[in-house]
Amino acid sequence: MNKTIKALALLASVVLMGVSAPVMAQTAAATPAAPVVKVDGLVDAYYSYNFAANSSKPTGSMTNVGYFYNGISNSYSLGLAEAKLTATQGGATGVLQLAYNDASSALPIGPANSVDVLQAYASYNTGAWTFTGGRFVTWMGNEVVESTGNWNYSHSILFQYTIPVLHQGISVNYAFDSTFGITGYATNGWNNTINTSLYTAQTFGAELAWTPNSTWKFVLNGIDGPGTSTTLPAGLFTPSQFDYAVGELIVDYNVASDVSLALDAEYGGQDAGTTFTATPGGSSSSATYSSATFWGVDLYGKWQMASDFTGALRLEMVSDPFNVLQVYGNTNGTTDSVTSHEATLTFTKSFTPAWTVSLEGRYDWESDAYKTGDGSVGYTFAQGKPNQSTATLSTAFLF
């Protein structure tokens, strides 16, 4: 009897093992793999010298006017320090990116000399579709925050004054194929983390990107949303009265394996929702308007002189008849007009794939300006037409 019981028990064990093995295998297969984590970073330092005499600048000012991260003159400075954490698991991705800058807050939010959250978002890709939610850098502009991602070291006027740096919201991208895609955006606004009383509606945007071949790339960008007190000239509109919009065309053209050209053209402005009286540039008397517009063009050229050495030239013009952008400061809002220009030449040497050194010369000047007091508070280098020339030596390391 005991032998029979033992035999039945052994048989039951064998059957149980046979049944449970596939179940255990399925359970093991269903357990997702741990996220793959990648850490990246950037250290960008520079020394810049502004040749404009101190006597023609506001007292105590040692800034490079119209510059973004390399705005400190005659000082060894940290242009940008970043740490980026990227985790992927299947089609899901999470990103956390921190940034720091010596000149001020690394972003248009937060206190000066602080570590800011540049990006913090989660995205999911299903193949043709990609969904993203959180904080992310703007889709607008031909340049990016990191100087190592641009042809020139300093940023253009269009990068700093006409578009935001970051957004908080959602985006949906659809890739029709490997050459054409479209992305839609809905965000809280421009460079802000939450909706406030200044934002009575959401900000919306779109990007269409087409790369027909290895020679050409075309991008159409747009953004439209409520303005804030930081984007309007003094005395022109109140924060709740206007809408701010920018449209943009970017064209990249690879002339040859060692020569590339690019164009960035923008048109934008503020719609008051009512009429206002102003004296814009080119006018000798005031008139009634319902919107204040501006436009700008950047032309880029890059020459790969050697495998480890490049030269890049940027020519820029920004016409701002209502002084919406306030590139050189503002005291009168409705009576100041600014046409800004800059020419920048940058040479970059790559000592290793991660370490680069750049030498850059830049000249900025203003024309077609109505001046009524800007010299006392604005970044004006001389009465009439302000100008400046700078030389910058920088080094950057990617890891």
C-alpha positions in Angstrom: 0.0 0.0 0.0 2.8 2.4 0.9 4.6 1.6 -2.4 1.4 2.4 -4.2 1.0 5.7 -2.4 4.7 6.6 -3.1 4.3 5.7 -6.7 1.1 7.9 -7.0 2.9 10.8 -5.2 5.9 10.5 -7.6 3.6 10.5 -10.6 1.7 13.5 -9.2 5.0 15.4 -8.7 6.1 14.7 -12.3 2.7 15.9 -13.6 2.8 19.0 -11.4 6.3 19.8 -12.6 5.2 19.3 -16.2 2.3 21.7 -15.8 4.1 24.3 -13.7 7.2 24.6 -15.9 5.4 26.4 -18.8 3.6 28.6 -16.3 6.9 29.5 -14.6 8.4 30.2 -18.0 5.5 32.5 -19.0 5.8 34.3 -15.7 9.5 34.8 -16.2 9.0 36.0 -19.8 6.3 38.4 -18.7 8.7 40.2 -16.2 9.9 43.3 -17.9 13.6 44.0 -18.2 15.0 46.7 -16.0 15.3 50.1 -17.6 18.5 50.9 -19.4 20.0 54.0 -17.8 22.4 56.4 -19.6 24.2 59.4 -18.1 25.4 62.3 -20.2 26.9 65.6 -19.4 28.5 68.8 -20.6 31.0 71.3 -19.2 31.3 74.5 -21.2 33.7 77.3 -20.0 34.8 80.5 -21.7 36.7 83.8 -21.4 35.2 86.8 -23.3 36.5 90.3 -23.8 34.3 93.2 -24.9 36.2 95.9 -26.7 33.6 98.6 -26.1 35.0 101.2 -23.7 33.5 101.1 -20.2 32.9 104.8 -20.4 30.3 104.3 -23.1 28.5 101.5 -21.2 26.2 101.8 -18.2 28.2 102.1 -15.0 29.3 98.8 -13.6 28.1 96.9 -16.7 30.5 94.2 -17.9 28.0 92.3 -20.1 28.0 91.2 -23.7 24.7 92.7 -24.8 22.4 90.4 -26.8 24.3 87.3 -25.7 22.7 84.3 -24.0 25.0 82.0 -21.9 28.3 83.7 -22.6 27.2 87.2 -21.4 30.0 87.9 -19.0 32.9 90.0 -20.2 36.5 90.0 -18.9 36.0 87.1 -16.6 36.7 83.3 -16.6 33.2 82.0 -16.6 31.2 78.8 -16.7 28.9 79.1 -19.7 26.9 75.9 -19.1 27.2 72.8 -17.0 24.7 70.0 -17.6 23.9 66.5 -16.3 21.4 64.4 -18.2 19.8 61.1 -17.1 18.0 59.0 -19.7 16.1 55.8 -18.9 14.5 53.6 -21.5 12.3 50.5 -21.2 10.8 49.2 -24.3 9.1 52.0 -26.1 9.1 54.2 -23.0 11.7 56.9 -22.2 12.2 59.1 -19.2 14.6 62.1 -19.2 15.9 64.4 -16.4 18.3 67.1 -17.4 19.8 69.7 -15.0 21.6 72.9 -16.1 23.7 75.6 -14.5 25.2 78.9 -15.8 27.4 81.6 -14.1 25.9 84.7 -15.7 22.4 84.3 -14.2 19.8 81.5 -14.0 20.5 78.9 -16.6 16.9 79.3 -17.7 14.4 82.2 -17.7 13.0 80.7 -14.5 14.4 80.3 -11.0 17.0 82.4 -9.1 20.4 83.5 -10.4 23.3 81.1 -10.2 21.0 78.1 -9.5 20.7 74.6 -10.8 17.6 74.5 -13.0 15.6 71.6 -14.4 16.0 72.1 -18.2 14.1 68.9 -19.1 12.0 66.4 -17.2 9.6 64.4 -19.4 8.4 60.9 -20.2 7.6 59.7 -23.7 6.3 56.6 -25.4 6.9 55.5 -29.0 4.6 53.0 -30.7 6.4 53.1 -34.1 4.9 56.0 -36.1 3.5 57.8 -33.0 5.4 59.4 -30.2 3.7 60.9 -27.1 5.5 63.1 -24.7 4.5 64.8 -21.4 6.4 67.0 -19.0 9.0 69.8 -19.4 11.0 69.9 -22.7 13.2 72.4 -24.6 11.4 74.4 -27.4 11.0 73.1 -30.9 11.5 76.6 -32.2 14.7 78.0 -33.6 17.7 76.7 -35.6 20.0 76.7 -32.6 19.9 74.6 -29.4 20.8 75.5 -25.8 24.1 73.7 -25.9 26.8 75.5 -27.8 28.3 72.1 -28.9 25.2 71.5 -30.9 25.5 74.7 -32.9 27.9 75.9 -35.6 28.9 79.1 -33.7 29.7 79.4 -30.0 27.5 82.3 -29.1 23.8 82.2 -29.7 21.9 84.4 -32.2 19.6 87.3 -31.4 16.7 85.3 -32.7 17.5 82.5 -30.3 17.4 84.7 -27.2 14.8 87.3 -28.0 12.1 85.9 -30.2 11.5 82.3 -29.0 11.2 80.6 -25.6 13.8 78.1 -24.2 11.5 75.6 -22.7 7.8 74.5 -22.3 5.8 72.4 -19.9 3.0 70.5 -21.5 2.4 67.7 -24.0 3.4 66.9 -27.6 2.3 64.3 -30.2 4.5 63.3 -33.1 3.5 61.3 -36.2 6.2 60.1 -38.6 4.7 59.4 -42.0 8.1 57.8 -43.0 11.7 58.4 -42.4 11.7 61.7 -44.3 8.6 63.5 -43.1 7.0 64.1 -39.7 4.6 66.4 -38.0 4.4 67.3 -34.3 1.7 69.2 -32.4 2.3 70.9 -29.0 0.0 72.2 -26.2 1.9 73.9 -23.3 1.3 76.2 -20.4 3.1 79.0 -22.1 6.6 80.4 -22.6 9.4 79.5 -20.1 7.0 79.0 -17.3 6.1 75.9 -15.3 2.4 76.4 -14.6 -0.4 78.5 -15.9 -0.8 81.7 -14.0 -3.2 84.7 -14.1 -1.0 86.0 -17.0 -2.0 83.0 -19.1 -5.6 83.0 -20.0 -5.3 80.3 -22.5 -3.0 77.5 -23.6 -0.1 78.0 -26.0 -0.1 75.8 -29.1 2.5 75.0 -31.6 3.4 72.8 -34.5 6.5 71.5 -36.4 6.7 70.0 -39.9 10.0 68.5 -40.8 10.9 67.2 -44.3 14.2 65.7 -45.2 13.8 64.6 -48.9 17.5 63.5 -49.2 20.9 64.0 -47.6 21.3 67.4 -49.3 18.2 69.3 -48.1 16.2 69.6 -45.0 13.1 71.9 -44.5 11.4 72.8 -41.2 8.3 74.9 -40.7 7.7 75.9 -37.1 4.9 77.9 -35.4 3.8 79.0 -31.9 0.9 81.0 -30.7 -0.3 81.9 -27.3 -1.0 84.6 -24.7 1.8 87.0 -23.9 3.3 87.9 -20.5 4.8 91.0 -18.9 8.2 89.8 -20.0 7.4 89.8 -23.7 5.8 93.3 -24.2 7.4 96.7 -24.5 6.7 99.1 -21.6 3.4 101.0 -22.0 2.4 99.2 -25.2 -0.1 96.5 -24.0 -1.1 95.0 -20.6 -0.5 91.3 -20.0 -4.1 90.3 -20.5 -4.6 92.2 -23.8 -2.5 90.5 -26.4 -1.6 87.4 -28.3 2.0 86.5 -29.2 2.8 84.4 -32.3 5.9 83.5 -34.3 6.3 81.6 -37.6 9.6 80.2 -38.8 11.2 78.6 -41.8 14.5 76.7 -41.5 16.4 75.4 -44.5 19.6 73.3 -44.3 21.6 72.7 -47.5 24.7 70.5 -47.7 26.6 72.0 -50.6 29.4 69.4 -50.4 30.8 66.9 -47.9 32.8 69.7 -46.3 30.5 72.8 -46.9 27.0 73.4 -45.4 24.6 76.4 -45.5 21.5 77.2 -43.4 18.7 79.8 -43.3 16.5 80.7 -40.3 13.7 83.2 -41.1 11.2 84.3 -38.5 8.1 86.6 -38.6 6.1 87.3 -35.5 4.5 89.9 -33.2 1.9 90.8 -30.7 -1.8 91.3 -31.4 -3.3 93.8 -29.0 -6.9 92.8 -29.4 -7.5 96.6 -29.5 -6.0 99.6 -31.0 -3.0 101.6 -29.7 -1.0 104.6 -30.7 2.7 104.3 -31.6 5.5 105.8 -33.6 7.4 102.8 -35.0 10.6 102.9 -36.9 10.4 104.5 -40.4 7.5 106.8 -39.3 7.8 110.5 -38.5 4.6 110.7 -36.5 2.4 108.5 -34.4 -0.5 106.4 -35.8 -3.0 103.9 -34.7 -2.2 100.1 -34.9 -3.7 96.9 -33.8 -0.5 94.8 -33.8 3.2 95.2 -33.4 5.3 92.9 -35.6 9.0 92.0 -36.2 11.0 89.8 -38.5 14.5 88.4 -38.6 16.9 86.4 -40.8 20.0 84.3 -39.9 22.3 83.0 -42.6 24.8 80.3 -41.6 27.8 78.8 -43.3 30.1 76.0 -42.1 33.4 74.8 -43.7 34.9 71.5 -42.5 38.5 72.5 -43.1 39.9 69.3 -41.7 38.5 66.3 -39.9 39.1 68.0 -36.6 38.8 71.7 -37.5 35.8 73.8 -38.7 35.1 77.4 -39.5 31.5 78.9 -39.2 30.0 82.3 -40.1 26.7 83.7 -39.1 25.1 86.9 -40.5 22.0 88.2 -38.8 19.5 91.0 -39.1 16.4 91.5 -36.9 14.0 94.3 -37.7 11.9 95.4 -34.7 10.1 98.7 -35.5 8.0 98.7 -32.4 10.8 97.4 -30.1 8.8 94.4 -29.1 11.9 92.4 -28.4 13.8 95.0 -26.5 17.2 93.8 -27.6 19.0 96.9 -26.4 16.7 97.8 -23.6 13.6 100.0 -23.6 12.3 103.1 -21.9 9.6 104.4 -24.2 8.0 101.3 -25.7 6.0 103.1 -28.4 8.8 105.4 -29.7 11.9 103.2 -29.9 12.7 101.2 -33.0 15.6 98.8 -33.3 17.2 97.0 -36.3 19.8 94.7 -34.8 22.7 93.2 -36.8 25.5 90.8 -35.9 28.3 89.0 -37.7 30.0 86.1 -36.0 33.0 84.0 -37.1 33.9 80.9 -35.1 36.8 78.5 -35.4 36.6 75.1 -33.6 39.3 72.5 -33.0 38.4 69.0 -31.8 41.3 67.6 -29.8 39.2 64.4 -29.0 35.7 63.4 -30.0 34.6 64.8 -26.6 36.8 67.8 -26.2 36.7 71.0 -28.3 38.2 74.5 -28.1 36.6 77.5 -30.0 37.9 80.9 -30.9 35.2 83.4 -31.9 34.9 87.0 -32.9 31.6 88.8 -33.0 30.4 92.3 -34.0 27.0 93.7 -33.1 25.5 97.0 -34.2 22.1 98.8 -34.2 20.5 101.0 -36.8 17.2 102.8 -37.5 16.7 103.7 -33.9 14.5 106.3 -32.3 16.4 107.3 -29.2 14.7 109.1 -26.3 16.4 108.2 -23.1 17.8 104.7 -23.9 21.3 105.9 -23.2 20.6 106.3 -19.5 19.3 102.8 -18.9 19.6 100.7 -22.0 22.6 98.7 -23.2 23.7 101.5 -25.5 27.4 101.7 -26.2 27.3 105.2 -27.6 24.7 107.8 -28.1 22.8 107.2 -31.4 23.9 103.8 -32.8 25.2 101.2 -30.2 27.8 98.7 -31.2 30.1 96.2 -29.7 32.9 93.8 -30.7 33.9 90.8 -28.6 36.4 88.0 -28.7 35.7 84.7 -26.9 37.8 81.7 -26.2 35.9 78.6 -25.0 36.4 75.0 -24.2 33.7 72.3 -23.9 33.8 68.6 -22.9 31.0 66.1 -23.5 30.6 62.9 -21.4 
